[in-house]
Amino acid sequence: MKLDWNQYVEKTLNITMFENYGVVYGKDKGEHPTFYEIVFKTGKLVAAFDDGLLLEASRENNTYKIFVPYNSIKCVEIF
C-alpha cells in the first residue's frame, strides 16, 4: 500500500526509526566521541518525496529541516 503523505503536510509527525546512529564529539581533543541511537524524529511535515519525508523542527531558537528516507521509518504517529 502506498500512502499519499501530501494529505498530512503541515501536520506534526512523530517518527519511530529503525536503527540509526549519530555521534557527538566533545569540545576538547581528549574527549571521546559519544555514539547514540537515534530513535525518534519529530517535526512538522513540510513535503513528501518519492524517497522520503521532509520535516521542519525547532531547537534552541533555530529551525532545522530533516529529511527522513522511507526505508528508515518504522512507525509514524500523526498529530
MIMARVEX-301187 format. One record per residue: residue in one letter; x, z, y of N, C-alpha, C, O in turn. Coordinates in nm, 2 decimals. Example, Ala and Ser with C-alpha at 12.3 -4.5 7.8 and 13.67 -1.06 7.14 Angstrom:
# MIMARVEX-301187
+-----+--------+--------+--------+--------+--------+--------+--------+--------+--------+--------+--------+--------+
! res !    n.u !    n.w !    n.v !   ca.u !   ca.w !   ca.v !    c.u !    c.w !    c.v !    o.u !    o.w !    o.v !
+-----+--------+--------+--------+--------+--------+--------+--------+--------+--------+--------+--------+--------+
!   A !   1.32 !   0.78 !  -0.57 !   1.23 !   0.78 !  -0.45 !   1.32 !   0.78 !  -0.33 !   1.42 !   0.85 !  -0.33 !
!   S !   1.28 !   0.71 !  -0.22 !   1.37 !   0.71 !  -0.11 !   1.29 !   0.79 !   0.00 !   1.34 !   0.80 !   0.11 !
+-----+--------+--------+--------+--------+--------+--------+--------+--------+--------+--------+--------+--------+
# end
This chain:
# MIMARVEX-301187
+-----+--------+--------+--------+--------+--------+--------+--------+--------+--------+--------+--------+--------+
! res !    n.u !    n.w !    n.v !   ca.u !   ca.w !   ca.v !    c.u !    c.w !    c.v !    o.u !    o.w !    o.v !
+-----+--------+--------+--------+--------+--------+--------+--------+--------+--------+--------+--------+--------+
!   M !   0.09 !   0.00 !  -0.12 !   0.00 !   0.00 !   0.00 !   0.09 !   0.00 !   0.12 !   0.19 !   0.07 !   0.13 !
!   K !   0.05 !  -0.08 !   0.22 !   0.13 !  -0.09 !   0.34 !   0.04 !  -0.03 !   0.45 !  -0.07 !  -0.07 !   0.47 !
!   L !   0.10 !   0.07 !   0.53 !   0.02 !   0.14 !   0.63 !   0.05 !   0.07 !   0.77 !   0.17 !   0.04 !   0.80 !
!   D !  -0.05 !   0.05 !   0.85 !  -0.04 !   0.00 !   0.99 !   0.00 !   0.12 !   1.08 !  -0.09 !   0.18 !   1.13 !
!   W !   0.13 !   0.14 !   1.10 !   0.17 !   0.25 !   1.18 !   0.14 !   0.24 !   1.33 !   0.13 !   0.33 !   1.40 !
!   N !   0.10 !   0.11 !   1.37 !   0.07 !   0.09 !   1.51 !  -0.05 !   0.17 !   1.56 !  -0.07 !   0.20 !   1.67 !
!   Q !  -0.14 !   0.20 !   1.46 !  -0.26 !   0.28 !   1.50 !  -0.23 !   0.43 !   1.53 !  -0.31 !   0.50 !   1.58 !
!   Y !  -0.10 !   0.47 !   1.50 !  -0.06 !   0.60 !   1.53 !   0.04 !   0.62 !   1.65 !   0.10 !   0.72 !   1.67 !
!   V !   0.06 !   0.51 !   1.72 !   0.15 !   0.51 !   1.84 !   0.09 !   0.61 !   1.93 !  -0.03 !   0.62 !   1.96 !
!   E !   0.18 !   0.69 !   1.99 !   0.15 !   0.80 !   2.09 !   0.11 !   0.93 !   2.02 !   0.09 !   1.03 !   2.08 !
!   K !   0.10 !   0.93 !   1.88 !   0.07 !   1.05 !   1.81 !   0.20 !   1.12 !   1.77 !   0.31 !   1.06 !   1.77 !
!   T !   0.20 !   1.25 !   1.75 !   0.31 !   1.33 !   1.71 !   0.33 !   1.32 !   1.56 !   0.23 !   1.35 !   1.49 !
!   L !   0.45 !   1.29 !   1.51 !   0.48 !   1.28 !   1.37 !   0.57 !   1.39 !   1.33 !   0.67 !   1.41 !   1.40 !
!   N !   0.55 !   1.45 !   1.22 !   0.65 !   1.54 !   1.16 !   0.69 !   1.48 !   1.03 !   0.61 !   1.47 !   0.93 !
!   I !   0.81 !   1.43 !   1.02 !   0.86 !   1.35 !   0.91 !   0.95 !   1.44 !   0.82 !   1.05 !   1.50 !   0.87 !
!   T !   0.91 !   1.45 !   0.69 !   1.00 !   1.51 !   0.59 !   1.08 !   1.40 !   0.53 !   1.03 !   1.30 !   0.49 !
!   M !   1.21 !   1.42 !   0.53 !   1.30 !   1.32 !   0.49 !   1.36 !   1.34 !   0.35 !   1.37 !   1.46 !   0.31 !
!   F !   1.40 !   1.24 !   0.28 !   1.48 !   1.25 !   0.16 !   1.62 !   1.30 !   0.21 !   1.64 !   1.31 !   0.33 !
!   E !   1.71 !   1.33 !   0.12 !   1.84 !   1.38 !   0.15 !   1.91 !   1.30 !   0.26 !   1.92 !   1.18 !   0.25 !
!   N !   1.95 !   1.37 !   0.36 !   2.02 !   1.30 !   0.47 !   2.10 !   1.41 !   0.54 !   2.05 !   1.53 !   0.55 !
!   Y !   2.22 !   1.39 !   0.57 !   2.31 !   1.49 !   0.61 !   2.37 !   1.46 !   0.75 !   2.39 !   1.34 !   0.78 !
!   G !   2.40 !   1.56 !   0.82 !   2.47 !   1.55 !   0.95 !   2.59 !   1.64 !   0.96 !   2.61 !   1.72 !   0.87 !
!   V !   2.67 !   1.62 !   1.06 !   2.79 !   1.71 !   1.08 !   2.80 !   1.75 !   1.22 !   2.77 !   1.67 !   1.31 !
!   V !   2.84 !   1.87 !   1.24 !   2.87 !   1.92 !   1.38 !   3.01 !   1.97 !   1.38 !   3.06 !   2.05 !   1.30 !
!   Y !   3.09 !   1.92 !   1.48 !   3.23 !   1.96 !   1.50 !   3.24 !   2.07 !   1.60 !   3.16 !   2.06 !   1.70 !
!   G !   3.33 !   2.16 !   1.58 !   3.35 !   2.27 !   1.67 !   3.42 !   2.22 !   1.80 !   3.47 !   2.11 !   1.80 !
!   K !   3.42 !   2.31 !   1.90 !   3.49 !   2.28 !   2.03 !   3.64 !   2.28 !   2.01 !   3.71 !   2.21 !   2.08 !
!   D !   3.69 !   2.37 !   1.93 !   3.83 !   2.38 !   1.91 !   3.87 !   2.30 !   1.79 !   3.80 !   2.28 !   1.69 !
!   K !   4.00 !   2.25 !   1.79 !   4.05 !   2.17 !   1.68 !   4.06 !   2.25 !   1.55 !   4.05 !   2.20 !   1.44 !
!   G !   4.08 !   2.39 !   1.56 !   4.09 !   2.47 !   1.44 !   3.96 !   2.50 !   1.37 !   3.96 !   2.55 !   1.26 !
!   E !   3.85 !   2.47 !   1.43 !   3.72 !   2.50 !   1.37 !   3.69 !   2.39 !   1.27 !   3.71 !   2.27 !   1.29 !
!   H !   3.63 !   2.44 !   1.15 !   3.60 !   2.34 !   1.05 !   3.46 !   2.28 !   1.08 !   3.37 !   2.35 !   1.14 !
!   P !   3.44 !   2.15 !   1.05 !   3.31 !   2.09 !   1.07 !   3.20 !   2.16 !   0.99 !   3.23 !   2.20 !   0.87 !
!   T !   3.08 !   2.16 !   1.04 !   2.97 !   2.22 !   0.96 !   2.88 !   2.11 !   0.92 !   2.83 !   2.03 !   1.00 !
!   F !   2.85 !   2.10 !   0.79 !   2.76 !   2.00 !   0.74 !   2.63 !   2.06 !   0.72 !   2.62 !   2.18 !   0.67 !
!   Y !   2.52 !   1.99 !   0.75 !   2.39 !   2.05 !   0.73 !   2.30 !   1.94 !   0.68 !   2.32 !   1.82 !   0.71 !
!   E !   2.19 !   1.98 !   0.61 !   2.09 !   1.88 !   0.56 !   1.99 !   1.86 !   0.67 !   1.93 !   1.96 !   0.73 !
!   I !   1.96 !   1.74 !   0.70 !   1.85 !   1.70 !   0.79 !   1.72 !   1.69 !   0.71 !   1.71 !   1.59 !   0.63 !
!   V !   1.63 !   1.78 !   0.73 !   1.51 !   1.78 !   0.65 !   1.39 !   1.72 !   0.73 !   1.31 !   1.65 !   0.67 !
!   F !   1.38 !   1.75 !   0.86 !   1.26 !   1.71 !   0.94 !   1.31 !   1.63 !   1.06 !   1.41 !   1.66 !   1.12 !
!   K !   1.23 !   1.54 !   1.10 !   1.23 !   1.47 !   1.23 !   1.10 !   1.48 !   1.29 !   1.00 !   1.45 !   1.22 !
!   T !   1.09 !   1.53 !   1.41 !   0.96 !   1.54 !   1.48 !   0.96 !   1.47 !   1.61 !   1.06 !   1.48 !   1.69 !
!   G !   0.86 !   1.40 !   1.65 !   0.86 !   1.33 !   1.78 !   0.73 !   1.25 !   1.79 !   0.65 !   1.24 !   1.70 !
!   K !   0.72 !   1.19 !   1.91 !   0.60 !   1.10 !   1.94 !   0.64 !   0.96 !   1.89 !   0.75 !   0.91 !   1.92 !
!   L !   0.55 !   0.90 !   1.81 !   0.57 !   0.77 !   1.76 !   0.57 !   0.67 !   1.88 !   0.46 !   0.66 !   1.95 !
!   V !   0.67 !   0.60 !   1.90 !   0.68 !   0.50 !   2.01 !   0.66 !   0.36 !   1.97 !   0.59 !   0.28 !   2.03 !
!   A !   0.71 !   0.33 !   1.85 !   0.70 !   0.19 !   1.80 !   0.72 !   0.19 !   1.65 !   0.78 !   0.28 !   1.59 !
!   A !   0.66 !   0.09 !   1.58 !   0.68 !   0.08 !   1.44 !   0.74 !  -0.06 !   1.41 !   0.69 !  -0.16 !   1.47 !
!   F !   0.84 !  -0.07 !   1.33 !   0.91 !  -0.20 !   1.30 !   0.90 !  -0.23 !   1.15 !   0.85 !  -0.14 !   1.07 !
!   D !   0.94 !  -0.34 !   1.11 !   0.94 !  -0.38 !   0.97 !   1.02 !  -0.29 !   0.88 !   1.00 !  -0.27 !   0.76 !
!   D !   1.13 !  -0.22 !   0.94 !   1.22 !  -0.14 !   0.86 !   1.22 !   0.01 !   0.89 !   1.30 !   0.08 !   0.83 !
!   G !   1.14 !   0.05 !   0.99 !   1.13 !   0.19 !   1.02 !   1.05 !   0.23 !   1.14 !   0.99 !   0.14 !   1.20 !
!   L !   1.05 !   0.36 !   1.18 !   0.97 !   0.41 !   1.29 !   1.06 !   0.46 !   1.40 !   1.17 !   0.51 !   1.38 !
!   L !   1.02 !   0.44 !   1.53 !   1.10 !   0.49 !   1.64 !   1.02 !   0.60 !   1.70 !   0.90 !   0.59 !   1.75 !
!   L !   1.08 !   0.72 !   1.71 !   1.02 !   0.84 !   1.76 !   1.09 !   0.87 !   1.90 !   1.20 !   0.83 !   1.92 !
!   E !   1.02 !   0.95 !   1.98 !   1.07 !   1.00 !   2.10 !   1.06 !   1.15 !   2.10 !   0.95 !   1.20 !   2.07 !
!   A !   1.17 !   1.22 !   2.13 !   1.17 !   1.36 !   2.12 !   1.25 !   1.42 !   2.24 !   1.34 !   1.35 !   2.29 !
!   S !   1.21 !   1.54 !   2.29 !   1.28 !   1.61 !   2.40 !   1.35 !   1.73 !   2.34 !   1.30 !   1.80 !   2.26 !
!   R !   1.48 !   1.75 !   2.39 !   1.55 !   1.87 !   2.36 !   1.65 !   1.90 !   2.47 !   1.72 !   1.81 !   2.51 !
!   E !   1.65 !   2.02 !   2.51 !   1.74 !   2.07 !   2.62 !   1.73 !   1.98 !   2.74 !   1.84 !   1.93 !   2.80 !
!   N !   1.61 !   1.95 !   2.79 !   1.58 !   1.87 !   2.90 !   1.63 !   1.72 !   2.89 !   1.65 !   1.66 !   3.00 !
!   N !   1.66 !   1.68 !   2.77 !   1.69 !   1.54 !   2.75 !   1.59 !   1.47 !   2.66 !   1.54 !   1.54 !   2.57 !
!   T !   1.57 !   1.34 !   2.68 !   1.48 !   1.27 !   2.59 !   1.56 !   1.18 !   2.50 !   1.65 !   1.11 !   2.55 !
!   Y !   1.53 !   1.18 !   2.37 !   1.60 !   1.10 !   2.27 !   1.51 !   1.01 !   2.20 !   1.39 !   1.04 !   2.18 !
!   K !   1.56 !   0.90 !   2.16 !   1.49 !   0.80 !   2.08 !   1.55 !   0.82 !   1.94 !   1.68 !   0.82 !   1.93 !
!   I !   1.47 !   0.83 !   1.84 !   1.52 !   0.85 !   1.70 !   1.46 !   0.74 !   1.61 !   1.34 !   0.72 !   1.61 !
!   F !   1.55 !   0.66 !   1.55 !   1.50 !   0.56 !   1.45 !   1.51 !   0.62 !   1.31 !   1.61 !   0.67 !   1.27 !
!   V !   1.40 !   0.61 !   1.24 !   1.39 !   0.67 !   1.10 !   1.36 !   0.55 !   1.01 !   1.24 !   0.50 !   1.01 !
!   P !   1.45 !   0.51 !   0.92 !   1.42 !   0.40 !   0.83 !   1.31 !   0.44 !   0.73 !   1.31 !   0.56 !   0.69 !
!   Y !   1.23 !   0.35 !   0.69 !   1.12 !   0.39 !   0.59 !   1.18 !   0.45 !   0.46 !   1.12 !   0.54 !   0.40 !
!   N !   1.30 !   0.40 !   0.41 !   1.35 !   0.45 !   0.29 !   1.40 !   0.59 !   0.30 !   1.44 !   0.65 !   0.20 !
!   S !   1.41 !   0.65 !   0.42 !   1.45 !   0.79 !   0.44 !   1.33 !   0.88 !   0.44 !   1.34 !   1.00 !   0.44 !
!   I !   1.21 !   0.83 !   0.45 !   1.09 !   0.91 !   0.47 !   1.03 !   0.95 !   0.33 !   1.00 !   0.87 !   0.24 !
!   K !   1.01 !   1.08 !   0.32 !   0.95 !   1.13 !   0.20 !   0.80 !   1.16 !   0.22 !   0.72 !   1.13 !   0.14 !
!   C !   0.77 !   1.22 !   0.34 !   0.63 !   1.25 !   0.38 !   0.61 !   1.26 !   0.53 !   0.71 !   1.28 !   0.60 !
!   V !   0.49 !   1.23 !   0.58 !   0.47 !   1.23 !   0.72 !   0.34 !   1.30 !   0.75 !   0.23 !   1.28 !   0.68 !
!   E !   0.35 !   1.39 !   0.85 !   0.23 !   1.46 !   0.90 !   0.20 !   1.40 !   1.03 !   0.29 !   1.38 !   1.11 !
!   I !   0.07 !   1.37 !   1.06 !   0.03 !   1.31 !   1.19 !  -0.06 !   1.40 !   1.26 !  -0.16 !   1.45 !   1.21 !
!   F !  -0.02 !   1.43 !   1.39 !  -0.10 !   1.52 !   1.47 !  -0.16 !   1.45 !   1.59 !  -0.22 !   1.51 !   1.67 !
+-----+--------+--------+--------+--------+--------+--------+--------+--------+--------+--------+--------+--------+
# end
